[in-house]
Amino acid sequence: MQTVNRDRLSANSRITLTAFVEGAYLPWTKEERRASTSKGHHEIWTNHIRDHVGELRLREFRTVDASRMLRAIARENDLTKTTLQHIKSVLSTIFTYAKNEGAFDGANPVDGVLIPRHAKEPGETHAYDLGQVLQVLDRLPLLEKSLVATAALAGLRQGELRGLEWTDYTGAELVIKRSIWMSVVNLPKTRASRDSVPVIPALAEILDEYRKSMGSPEVGVVFHSGDGLPICVDKVGRRVIRQALEAIHLPWYGWHAFRRGLASNLYAMGAQDKVVQRILRHSKPHVTRERYIKVFDCTVLEAVEKVQTRIEELRQAKENRQQLELKFDDATLPTAPGGGFPHLTLVRPPVGHQSIACSVVSC
């Protein structure tokens, strides 16, 4: 740290990128970032970046160095474009922090780096529709049923499920005040996440039944296995919920599939993007649209069926017009004596009145 602190203030700092990251950046993430974020950055640095840096000095790092690094990482590992984007993001944040600390000047060299085009595409994310949610709820014990219902009908994240306390539940809403990752208690992920979500009667019924089975507590953690400590949500998913899903021939896609499911179900029932964003408590609407709302097959089928219905309506309207035209064509117009045209007398209308010309026009 003495080397880092000394070189950080030097106009001609010779500190290496490795020394800066391990001596300054990673300790900073532990103090200033969520525990899960700090751990993720540490793992990305250790597993992917560090071995490609060598003795390269911080101030000498250029965009081409970052570009070559990402291409080398992509060649050596079977990583998706999403993972490579995460690696790029961590590297970019390192230089943003270095600029703030005076250890690096100029533009961030990572900003213009391109993700390798031939990198593996990320896998598709999934969402459980409402029918699937109801099927799995019918097969779960009360504790697990309450967990899934809260995730699927209120959209809570894993950490928020673990951090939920009875004082946060009013019967009509859940107030999201905390999130627990491993043994670390944090505020919810963003400011927008620190909000309340409505509790529909179907969810309230399940939570009230569960609360009664636990002795009607007024305080304490909502979801625990009897010891008062937050339950291990991952373990419940692997051991109990996965089996319930397999019984109805569905794979276990993880807890976030219930949260995506809520977004997708709301959208399928006509909720606007902004409403879905508010219920999921996202800071930015594009996150809701691009990462959470899934269009179910039944919604796609319903949409194309509406197109077919409209086509049939237009065809029927065209047939009706043609029949109407034929009806007028067959009508016999009055004729003058001797078979000539009838005599038409044109009379100028009185002043102030319009002259009206009558004709048969097909629709």
Secondary structure per residue as TSV (DSSP state, phi and psi in degrees):
chain	resnum	aa	ss	phi	psi
A	1	M	-	360.0	-33.2
A	2	Q	H	-62.4	-41.5
A	3	T	H	-63.2	-44.1
A	4	V	H	-61.9	-48.5
A	5	N	H	-63.9	-38.3
A	6	R	H	-67.8	-47.5
A	7	D	H	-73.2	-25.7
A	8	R	H	-62.4	-30.9
A	9	L	T	-93.0	-3.7
A	10	S	-	-85.5	135.9
A	11	A	T	-69.0	-23.0
A	12	N	T	-119.7	49.6
A	13	S	-	-56.8	133.8
A	14	R	-	-109.4	12.9
A	15	I	-	-64.7	140.2
A	16	T	B	-78.9	159.0
A	17	L	H	-61.4	-40.1
A	18	T	H	-61.8	-45.6
A	19	A	H	-63.3	-39.0
A	20	F	H	-67.3	-45.6
A	21	V	I	-63.5	-49.4
A	22	E	I	-78.7	-24.1
A	23	G	I	-94.1	-22.2
A	24	A	I	-129.2	-52.1
A	25	Y	I	-66.6	-52.0
A	26	L	H	-63.6	-41.0
A	27	P	H	-60.2	-35.4
A	28	W	H	-64.4	-41.5
A	29	T	H	-62.8	-34.2
A	30	K	H	-65.7	-32.1
A	31	E	H	-86.6	-36.0
A	32	E	H	-108.0	-13.2
A	33	R	S	-118.3	162.4
A	34	R	-	-58.9	150.9
A	35	A	H	-58.9	-40.3
A	36	S	H	-66.6	-37.9
A	37	T	H	-66.2	-45.3
A	38	S	H	-60.0	-43.2
A	39	K	H	-63.6	-42.4
A	40	G	H	-62.7	-42.0
A	41	H	H	-66.6	-39.1
A	42	H	H	-62.6	-42.4
A	43	E	H	-67.3	-40.9
A	44	I	H	-64.8	-41.7
A	45	W	I	-62.4	-47.5
A	46	T	I	-69.7	-42.9
A	47	N	I	-83.8	-25.4
A	48	H	I	-127.5	-36.5
A	49	I	I	-95.8	-44.7
A	50	R	H	-55.0	-44.9
A	51	D	H	-69.2	-14.0
A	52	H	H	-98.4	-1.7
A	53	V	H	-91.5	-40.8
A	54	G	T	62.6	-134.7
A	55	E	T	-102.4	21.3
A	56	L	-	-63.0	129.5
A	57	R	B	-77.3	148.9
A	58	L	G	-56.7	-48.4
A	59	R	G	-73.2	-13.9
A	60	E	G	-95.4	-4.0
A	61	F	-	-70.6	130.3
A	62	R	-	-122.2	170.2
A	63	T	H	-58.1	-38.8
A	64	V	H	-63.0	-33.2
A	65	D	H	-65.4	-43.7
A	66	A	H	-65.9	-39.0
A	67	S	H	-64.3	-46.6
A	68	R	H	-63.5	-36.9
A	69	M	H	-62.8	-46.5
A	70	L	H	-64.8	-38.6
A	71	R	H	-65.7	-39.3
A	72	A	H	-66.6	-42.2
A	73	I	H	-61.9	-41.4
A	74	A	H	-65.7	-37.2
A	75	R	H	-68.7	-37.5
A	76	E	H	-83.8	-19.7
A	77	N	S	-131.0	148.5
A	78	D	-	-87.7	73.0
A	79	L	-	-105.4	150.2
A	80	T	B	-82.6	165.8
A	81	K	H	-61.5	-32.8
A	82	T	H	-64.1	-44.1
A	83	T	H	-64.0	-42.1
A	84	L	H	-63.1	-35.1
A	85	Q	H	-65.5	-37.2
A	86	H	H	-64.2	-41.8
A	87	I	H	-62.2	-45.5
A	88	K	H	-60.1	-41.2
A	89	S	H	-62.9	-42.1
A	90	V	H	-63.6	-45.3
A	91	L	H	-62.0	-40.1
A	92	S	H	-64.7	-40.6
A	93	T	H	-65.3	-34.4
A	94	I	H	-58.4	-44.8
A	95	F	H	-75.0	-30.4
A	96	T	H	-62.5	-43.8
A	97	Y	H	-65.7	-40.4
A	98	A	H	-61.9	-39.2
A	99	K	H	-64.7	-39.8
A	100	N	H	-66.2	-28.2
A	101	E	T	-93.0	-1.4
A	102	G	T	79.9	11.7
A	103	A	S	-89.3	-9.3
A	104	F	-	-148.0	138.9
A	105	D	-	-119.2	161.3
A	106	G	S	91.9	-174.8
A	107	A	S	-69.8	149.9
A	108	N	-	-63.2	118.9
A	109	P	T	-71.1	-9.7
A	110	V	T	-92.5	-16.8
A	111	D	T	-57.7	-37.4
A	112	G	T	-93.5	10.5
A	113	V	-	-75.2	136.1
A	114	L	-	-96.3	140.8
A	115	I	-	-75.1	132.0
A	116	P	-	-51.8	128.9
A	117	R	T	-64.5	-33.0
A	118	H	T	-90.0	6.8
A	119	A	S	-64.4	156.0
A	120	K	B	-65.1	137.8
A	121	E	-	-70.9	144.9
A	122	P	-	-67.9	152.6
A	123	G	-	-70.3	156.4
A	124	E	-	-71.7	137.6
A	125	T	-	-88.9	161.3
A	126	H	-	-130.0	159.8
A	127	A	-	-140.3	139.7
A	128	Y	-	-88.1	129.9
A	129	D	-	-80.0	171.8
A	130	L	H	-63.7	-37.4
A	131	G	H	-63.1	-40.8
A	132	Q	H	-66.0	-39.7
A	133	V	H	-60.5	-46.1
A	134	L	H	-65.0	-36.2
A	135	Q	H	-63.2	-44.9
A	136	V	H	-72.2	-33.7
A	137	L	H	-60.8	-35.7
A	138	D	T	-67.4	-15.9
A	139	R	T	-106.5	1.7
A	140	L	S	-104.6	147.6
A	141	P	-	-62.4	164.6
A	142	L	H	-60.5	-43.2
A	143	L	H	-61.4	-51.9
A	144	E	H	-66.2	-35.5
A	145	K	H	-61.1	-41.5
A	146	S	H	-66.8	-39.9
A	147	L	H	-60.7	-51.0
A	148	V	H	-64.7	-41.5
A	149	A	H	-61.9	-40.2
A	150	T	H	-68.3	-37.3
A	151	A	H	-70.2	-41.6
A	152	A	H	-85.7	-27.7
A	153	L	H	-108.0	-12.6
A	154	A	H	-122.4	-14.7
A	155	G	-	78.8	25.4
A	156	L	-	-73.6	145.2
A	157	R	-	-77.0	169.5
A	158	Q	H	-58.0	-50.6
A	159	G	H	-62.2	-33.9
A	160	E	H	-71.5	-34.9
A	161	L	H	-62.1	-42.8
A	162	R	H	-70.0	-30.2
A	163	G	H	-89.1	-4.2
A	164	L	-	-69.3	133.3
A	165	E	B	-121.9	159.4
A	166	W	G	-63.0	-28.6
A	167	T	G	-68.5	-14.3
A	168	D	G	-85.9	-6.7
A	169	Y	B	-109.4	121.7
A	170	T	-	-104.4	-7.0
A	171	G	S	100.5	-31.6
A	172	A	S	-111.7	-17.4
A	173	E	E	-155.2	161.9
A	174	L	E	-114.4	126.4
A	175	V	E	-97.8	118.1
A	176	I	-	-89.8	108.6
A	177	K	-	-113.7	-20.8
A	178	R	-	-152.2	162.3
A	179	S	E	-139.4	137.1
A	180	I	E	-116.6	120.5
A	181	W	E	-113.5	119.1
A	182	M	T	54.9	-113.7
A	183	S	T	-110.2	10.2
A	184	V	E	-97.9	125.7
A	185	V	E	-95.1	123.2
A	186	N	E	-123.4	166.4
A	187	L	-	-68.1	159.8
A	188	P	-	-55.6	165.1
A	189	K	S	-53.8	-46.3
A	190	T	S	-134.8	173.3
A	191	R	T	-61.8	-38.6
A	192	A	T	-64.2	-28.2
A	193	S	T	-71.5	-22.3
A	194	R	S	-85.1	73.0
A	195	D	S	-147.0	-177.7
A	196	S	E	-104.2	156.5
A	197	V	E	-128.5	142.6
A	198	P	E	-69.6	148.6
A	199	V	-	-111.2	113.8
A	200	I	-	-75.7	157.9
A	201	P	H	-54.6	-35.2
A	202	A	H	-62.1	-39.7
A	203	L	H	-74.0	-41.8
A	204	A	H	-59.2	-39.5
A	205	E	H	-61.2	-43.0
A	206	I	H	-68.2	-46.3
A	207	L	H	-64.0	-38.5
A	208	D	H	-67.4	-38.6
A	209	E	H	-65.8	-42.7
A	210	Y	H	-63.6	-42.8
A	211	R	H	-61.5	-41.7
A	212	K	H	-63.8	-38.4
A	213	S	H	-67.7	-21.7
A	214	M	T	-92.8	6.6
A	215	G	T	93.0	19.6
A	216	S	-	53.5	54.9
A	217	P	-	-68.7	148.9
A	218	E	S	-98.1	-25.6
A	219	V	S	-133.5	173.6
A	220	G	S	99.8	173.4
A	221	V	B	-66.9	136.9
A	222	V	S	-71.4	-51.4
A	223	F	S	-105.6	104.1
A	224	H	B	-145.6	165.7
A	225	S	S	-101.4	21.9
A	226	G	S	115.4	-16.8
A	227	D	S	-98.7	0.9
A	228	G	S	83.4	-7.9
A	229	L	S	-91.6	150.0
A	230	P	B	-55.0	136.5
A	231	I	-	-70.9	152.1
A	232	C	-	-82.6	100.9
A	233	V	H	-64.5	-39.4
A	234	D	H	-60.1	-42.8
A	235	K	H	-64.7	-41.0
A	236	V	H	-61.4	-41.2
A	237	G	I	-62.9	-45.2
A	238	R	I	-69.1	-40.9
A	239	R	I	-89.3	-31.3
A	240	V	I	-115.7	-53.9
A	241	I	I	-71.2	-35.6
A	242	R	H	-57.3	-43.5
A	243	Q	H	-64.7	-39.5
A	244	A	H	-64.4	-38.3
A	245	L	H	-69.6	-41.0
A	246	E	H	-61.9	-30.6
A	247	A	H	-65.3	-24.7
A	248	I	T	-109.0	20.8
A	249	H	T	63.0	42.5
A	250	L	-	-123.8	140.5
A	251	P	-	-78.4	160.3
A	252	W	-	-88.3	112.8
A	253	Y	-	-99.1	2.6
A	254	G	-	96.9	165.6
A	255	W	T	-62.4	-32.8
A	256	H	H	-67.4	-18.5
A	257	A	H	-66.0	-27.1
A	258	F	H	-72.9	-39.4
A	259	R	H	-67.0	-44.3
A	260	R	H	-62.0	-36.3
A	261	G	H	-61.1	-41.6
A	262	L	H	-61.3	-45.8
A	263	A	H	-59.5	-44.3
A	264	S	H	-70.5	-39.4
A	265	N	H	-65.7	-41.9
A	266	L	H	-61.7	-44.0
A	267	Y	H	-64.3	-42.1
A	268	A	H	-63.7	-27.9
A	269	M	T	-91.1	8.6
A	270	G	T	101.9	3.7
A	271	A	-	-69.4	138.4
A	272	Q	-	-72.8	157.2
A	273	D	H	-53.2	-41.7
A	274	K	H	-65.0	-35.4
A	275	V	H	-69.0	-44.0
A	276	V	H	-61.6	-42.3
A	277	Q	H	-58.0	-43.4
A	278	R	H	-65.3	-42.7
A	279	I	H	-67.5	-37.4
A	280	L	H	-81.9	-11.1
A	281	R	T	63.2	45.7
A	282	H	-	-87.6	147.4
A	283	S	S	-74.7	-33.9
A	284	K	S	-125.7	134.1
A	285	P	H	-64.3	-29.9
A	286	H	H	-66.5	-27.2
A	287	V	H	-63.5	-44.5
A	288	T	I	-62.5	-47.6
A	289	R	I	-66.1	-46.6
A	290	E	I	-86.7	-26.7
A	291	R	I	-115.4	-15.2
A	292	Y	I	-119.3	-39.1
A	293	I	-	-77.7	117.9
A	294	K	-	-111.2	138.6
A	295	V	-	-93.7	112.5
A	296	F	-	-69.7	155.1
A	297	D	H	-58.3	-38.4
A	298	C	H	-65.1	-32.6
A	299	T	H	-69.7	-40.0
A	300	V	H	-63.0	-45.3
A	301	L	H	-61.5	-42.5
A	302	E	H	-62.2	-39.2
A	303	A	H	-65.7	-46.4
A	304	V	H	-70.4	-28.8
A	305	E	H	-65.5	-33.8
A	306	K	H	-65.8	-35.7
A	307	V	H	-63.4	-44.5
A	308	Q	H	-61.5	-42.6
A	309	T	H	-60.9	-41.4
A	310	R	H	-66.5	-38.2
A	311	I	H	-60.3	-45.1
A	312	E	H	-64.0	-36.9
A	313	E	H	-64.7	-42.3
A	314	L	H	-67.1	-39.2
A	315	R	H	-62.7	-42.4
A	316	Q	H	-65.5	-39.4
A	317	A	H	-64.2	-38.2
A	318	K	H	-65.2	-42.5
A	319	E	H	-62.6	-40.0
A	320	N	H	-63.7	-39.6
A	321	R	H	-64.5	-42.2
A	322	Q	H	-63.9	-40.5
A	323	Q	H	-64.4	-37.1
A	324	L	H	-67.6	-40.1
A	325	E	H	-63.6	-41.9
A	326	L	H	-63.4	-36.7
A	327	K	H	-63.6	-42.3
A	328	F	H	-71.6	-35.8
A	329	D	H	-63.5	-34.0
A	330	D	H	-81.0	-13.9
A	331	A	S	-67.4	141.2
A	332	T	-	-91.4	120.6
A	333	L	-	-80.1	147.7
A	334	P	-	-64.6	140.0
A	335	T	-	-117.4	158.0
A	336	A	-	-79.9	161.1
A	337	P	G	-54.5	137.0
A	338	G	G	87.9	5.2
A	339	G	G	88.3	1.0
A	340	G	-	-82.8	-177.2
A	341	F	-	-73.5	148.4
A	342	P	-	-65.3	147.7
A	343	H	-	-77.6	124.9
A	344	L	-	-106.5	124.4
A	345	T	-	-101.2	121.2
A	346	L	-	-91.3	120.0
A	347	V	-	-116.9	126.3
A	348	R	-	-68.8	127.8
A	349	P	-	-69.6	158.1
A	350	P	-	-59.7	155.6
A	351	V	T	-59.4	135.4
A	352	G	T	95.2	-7.0
A	353	H	-	-111.8	143.8
A	354	Q	-	-84.8	151.1
A	355	S	-	-86.4	126.8
A	356	I	-	-108.8	122.0
A	357	A	-	-99.0	125.1
A	358	C	-	-104.1	133.1
A	359	S	-	-149.7	158.3
A	360	V	-	-91.9	118.6
A	361	V	-	-120.0	130.4
A	362	S	-	-74.9	145.9
A	363	C	-	-76.7	360.0
